[in-house]
Amino acid sequence: MTSVLKGIFGDTKRISILEELVENWGEFLTIDEIARISNTSPKTAYRHINELNHIGILEQSGLKPKQFKLKEDDKRAVALSILESEEYLRKMEISLEKAEKEEKINNRESFVDFYQMDGTDFDSPEKISYTFIGVDVK
């Protein structure tokens, strides 16, 4: 889990539950599943799910045990999903930029790349000239 919503809204059990519901978008989850994956007790998960259900952001299946998911047509649920996705992408972009900077610092051209830049034909070894300690070898 990326913990994006926690980073924005704080580390609360409700945010943990919402993150898990966003991560499992479109899937119905039982209270026990929600409690387990959001690392909370079933009692706490049940209390938060009831509150979220009361405000209308959740959809409940008709199956037993009760199962819940974020309403796919609820603007608040969609906004949470977009926020989670966009923030995750932003963090990934920052990580990639950092990795690219480190790669530029540590980037050393390979022997083949270096010599292919000067037009050396590695398919014809007899045409390759080598230089060892200032002495040309052909």
Sequence and secondary structure as in RCSB ss.txt:
>XXXX:A:sequence
MTSVLKGIFGDTKRISILEELVENWGEFLTIDEIARISNTSPKTAYRHINELNHIGILEQSGLKPKQFKLKEDDK
RAVALSILESEEYLRKMEISLEKAEKEEKINNRESFVDFYQMDGTDFDSPEKISYTFIGVDVK
>XXXX:A:secstr
   HHHHHH S HHHHHHHHHHHTTT  EEHHHHHHHTTS HHHHHHHHHHHHHTT EEE SSSS EEEE TT H
HHHHHHHHHHHHHHHHHHHHHHHHHHHHHHH    HHHHHHTTT  TT GGG  EEETTEEE 
